[in-house]
Amino acid sequence: MEVKKNASENTSAEKMLDLLKREVNKNRELVNEVLGRELQDKMNRYQKLEMLLSEPVTT
């Protein structure tokens, strides 16, 4: 979003490219953090379900 704001101002192409690279890196870090956490949560749930399903049936 910062790139669009600066594009309307007379910002040099080099500065715009630098801002875009920073924004991409920030978004990449956020995605890795969020997806990593969600993946870990899902793996934990899967392991708990596997344990429950492997227990003998009680009547």
Helices and strands as residue ranges (DSSP letters): H 2-8, H 13-54
